[in-house]
Amino acid sequence: IHEEGNNMKRLLFFLNLTLMFNVQLVFAESTSDSLVRQLTSVKTFSSDFVQEVLGDKEVVVQRAVGKMQFNRSCYGQALFYWQVISPSISTMYFRDNSIIIYDPDLGQATVKKVNYNDPAVLPLLLLTGDSTKILNHFSVTSKDGRHYILQPKSKDKDTLLLGVILDITSEGAVQKIQYQTTLGPRTQITFNHEKINQPLKRAIFFEKLPKGTDFVHVE
């Protein structure tokens, strides 16, 4: 009986030790690591979106509505599809580290390499890029693990981005992105009707543009 009592004490000791270790791991996870974990847990995503540019007193000065989807890793590469439906139709594809923007009204496709210093591609980078590398450039704070504030670490006067706010759903998907640059007013993108980690039709990322499309390559 005495031996059984000792064995029970040892078992309780190791259980308590394991619990303490796991609790320490939870508290040891930095805010930045927590955000990386949530972003990378979403492998595929599709959604409707509303993109708004806000002027003085939060007045909407520009508004676009559309649909998007991304695959964080499809045969080793990130794929991104972004289609604006209103006020006019345009489609953006991301593949092979290039962005293709197609304007059907002009019959023109603009092709350019991704400029990682361009704030306009921030949603693309956050959703499909290497989250660890991207967040290394920011100081990340959060009170509840759902609302994150990102402040650029760089004090370079040429840095365009002033700050980013991310709202994350309980499933780990980005629900809203807000950012502001030195060039103008704040932009916010809200996602609705999200579908997370569900199979996507790969063909949409590789849609062939109509014959006769004028391709313009931009450095």
C-alpha positions as CSV (number, residue, x, y, z in Angstrom):
1,I,0.0,0.0,0.0
2,H,2.9,2.3,0.9
3,E,4.4,1.7,-2.5
4,E,1.2,2.3,-4.3
5,G,0.9,5.6,-2.4
6,N,4.4,6.6,-3.6
7,N,3.6,5.7,-7.2
8,M,0.4,7.9,-7.0
9,K,2.5,10.8,-5.7
10,R,5.0,10.4,-8.5
11,L,2.2,10.3,-11.0
12,L,0.6,13.5,-9.6
13,F,4.0,15.2,-9.6
14,F,4.6,14.5,-13.2
15,L,1.1,15.5,-14.2
16,N,1.5,18.8,-12.4
17,L,4.9,19.3,-13.9
18,T,3.5,18.6,-17.4
19,L,0.6,21.0,-16.8
20,M,3.0,23.7,-15.6
21,F,5.2,23.2,-18.6
22,N,2.3,23.5,-21.0
23,V,1.0,26.7,-19.3
24,Q,4.5,28.2,-19.6
25,L,4.5,27.4,-23.3
26,V,1.2,29.2,-23.8
27,F,2.5,32.3,-22.0
28,A,5.9,32.0,-23.7
29,E,4.2,32.5,-27.1
30,S,4.7,36.0,-28.2
31,T,2.0,38.1,-29.8
32,S,3.7,38.0,-33.1
33,D,4.0,34.2,-32.9
34,S,0.3,33.9,-32.1
35,L,-0.6,36.0,-35.2
36,V,1.7,33.9,-37.3
37,R,0.1,30.7,-36.0
38,Q,-3.4,32.0,-36.8
39,L,-2.5,33.3,-40.3
40,T,-0.7,30.1,-41.3
41,S,-3.5,27.9,-40.1
42,V,-5.6,29.1,-43.0
43,K,-4.4,27.2,-46.0
44,T,-7.2,28.2,-48.4
45,F,-9.7,31.0,-48.2
46,S,-12.6,32.4,-50.3
47,S,-14.7,35.4,-49.5
48,D,-16.6,38.5,-50.7
49,F,-15.0,41.8,-49.8
50,V,-15.7,45.5,-49.5
51,Q,-12.7,47.8,-49.9
52,E,-13.1,51.4,-48.7
53,V,-10.9,54.4,-48.7
54,L,-11.8,56.8,-45.8
55,G,-11.3,60.5,-45.9
56,D,-11.8,63.2,-43.3
57,K,-14.3,62.3,-40.5
58,E,-14.3,58.7,-41.7
59,V,-16.2,59.6,-44.8
60,V,-16.0,56.9,-47.6
61,V,-14.4,58.5,-50.6
62,Q,-13.9,55.4,-52.6
63,R,-15.6,52.0,-52.4
64,A,-15.1,48.7,-54.3
65,V,-17.0,45.4,-53.9
66,G,-15.8,42.0,-55.2
67,K,-14.8,38.5,-54.4
68,M,-11.4,36.9,-53.7
69,Q,-9.8,33.6,-52.9
70,F,-6.3,32.4,-52.1
71,N,-4.4,29.1,-51.8
72,R,-1.4,29.6,-49.5
73,S,0.5,26.7,-51.1
74,C,-0.5,25.0,-54.3
75,Y,2.2,22.8,-55.7
76,G,4.7,24.9,-53.7
77,Q,3.5,28.4,-54.7
78,A,1.0,30.8,-53.3
79,L,-1.9,31.7,-55.6
80,F,-4.2,34.7,-55.2
81,Y,-7.3,35.8,-57.1
82,W,-9.0,39.2,-56.5
83,Q,-11.9,40.4,-58.6
84,V,-13.5,43.8,-58.3
85,I,-17.1,43.7,-59.5
86,S,-18.2,47.3,-58.7
87,P,-17.9,50.1,-59.6
88,S,-16.1,48.5,-62.6
89,I,-14.8,45.1,-63.3
90,S,-11.1,44.3,-62.9
91,T,-9.3,41.1,-61.9
92,M,-5.9,40.6,-60.2
93,Y,-4.0,37.4,-60.3
94,F,-0.9,36.6,-58.2
95,R,1.4,33.7,-59.3
96,D,5.1,33.2,-59.8
97,N,5.8,36.3,-57.7
98,S,4.1,38.5,-60.3
99,I,0.8,40.4,-60.3
100,I,-1.4,40.4,-63.3
101,I,-4.2,43.1,-63.3
102,Y,-6.7,42.6,-66.1
103,D,-9.0,45.4,-67.2
104,P,-11.7,44.1,-69.6
105,D,-12.9,47.5,-70.6
106,L,-9.4,48.4,-71.9
107,G,-8.6,44.9,-73.0
108,Q,-5.3,45.3,-71.2
109,A,-3.3,43.3,-68.7
110,T,-0.7,45.0,-66.6
111,V,2.1,42.6,-65.4
112,K,4.5,43.5,-62.7
113,K,6.8,41.9,-60.1
114,V,5.6,42.2,-56.6
115,N,7.2,45.2,-54.8
116,Y,7.2,44.2,-51.1
117,N,7.5,47.8,-50.0
118,D,4.3,48.7,-51.7
119,P,1.5,49.0,-49.0
120,A,-1.1,48.2,-51.7
121,V,0.1,44.6,-51.8
122,L,0.0,44.2,-48.0
123,P,-3.3,42.2,-48.0
124,L,-1.7,39.8,-50.5
125,L,1.5,39.4,-48.4
126,L,-0.3,38.9,-45.1
127,L,-2.7,36.3,-46.5
128,T,-0.3,34.3,-48.6
129,G,3.2,35.3,-47.8
130,D,5.8,34.1,-45.3
131,S,4.1,35.5,-42.1
132,T,7.2,35.2,-40.0
133,K,9.4,37.2,-42.4
134,I,6.7,39.8,-42.9
135,L,5.9,40.3,-39.2
136,N,9.6,40.7,-38.4
137,H,9.2,44.2,-39.8
138,F,6.5,45.1,-37.4
139,S,5.9,45.5,-33.6
140,V,2.8,43.5,-32.9
141,T,0.4,44.1,-30.0
142,S,-2.9,42.5,-29.1
143,K,-5.2,42.5,-26.1
144,D,-7.4,39.5,-26.9
145,G,-5.8,37.5,-29.7
146,R,-8.4,38.7,-32.2
147,H,-7.5,42.4,-32.7
148,Y,-3.9,43.0,-33.7
149,I,-2.1,46.3,-34.2
150,L,1.1,46.3,-36.3
151,Q,3.5,49.2,-36.2
152,P,6.5,49.3,-38.7
153,K,9.8,49.0,-36.9
154,S,11.6,51.0,-39.6
155,K,12.0,54.7,-39.0
156,D,13.2,55.3,-42.5
157,K,11.6,58.5,-43.9
158,D,10.8,56.6,-47.1
159,T,8.7,54.0,-45.3
160,L,5.2,54.6,-46.7
161,L,3.2,52.4,-44.2
162,L,2.1,54.1,-41.0
163,G,0.4,51.1,-39.4
164,V,-1.9,48.1,-39.8
165,I,-4.9,46.8,-37.9
166,L,-6.0,43.2,-38.3
167,D,-9.2,41.6,-37.0
168,I,-9.1,37.8,-36.8
169,T,-12.1,35.5,-36.6
170,S,-12.2,32.7,-34.0
171,E,-11.3,30.3,-36.8
172,G,-8.1,32.2,-37.5
173,A,-9.1,33.9,-40.7
174,V,-8.6,37.7,-41.3
175,Q,-12.0,39.4,-41.1
176,K,-10.8,43.0,-41.6
177,I,-7.6,44.7,-42.7
178,Q,-7.0,48.4,-42.1
179,Y,-3.9,50.3,-43.1
180,Q,-2.8,53.9,-43.6
181,T,0.2,55.3,-45.5
182,T,1.9,58.6,-45.6
183,L,0.4,59.3,-49.0
184,G,-3.2,59.5,-48.0
185,P,-6.3,58.4,-46.1
186,R,-6.9,55.1,-44.4
187,T,-8.0,52.0,-46.4
188,Q,-10.1,49.2,-44.9
189,I,-11.0,45.8,-46.4
190,T,-13.8,43.8,-44.8
191,F,-14.3,40.1,-45.7
192,N,-17.8,38.5,-45.6
193,H,-19.1,35.0,-46.2
194,E,-15.7,33.4,-45.6
195,K,-15.0,29.8,-46.4
196,I,-11.8,28.5,-44.7
197,N,-9.7,25.5,-45.6
198,Q,-12.1,24.1,-48.2
199,P,-11.1,22.8,-51.6
200,L,-10.9,25.5,-54.3
201,K,-11.1,25.3,-58.1
202,R,-7.5,25.7,-59.1
203,A,-8.4,26.7,-62.6
204,I,-9.7,30.1,-61.5
205,F,-6.1,31.1,-60.6
206,F,-5.0,30.3,-64.1
207,E,-7.8,31.7,-66.2
208,K,-6.7,32.5,-69.7
209,L,-7.3,36.1,-70.8
210,P,-9.1,36.7,-74.0
211,K,-7.2,36.6,-77.3
212,G,-6.0,40.1,-78.3
213,T,-5.4,41.2,-74.7
214,D,-2.7,43.8,-74.7
215,F,0.0,42.9,-72.1
216,V,1.9,45.8,-70.6
217,H,5.0,44.9,-68.4
218,V,5.8,47.3,-65.7
219,E,9.2,47.4,-63.9
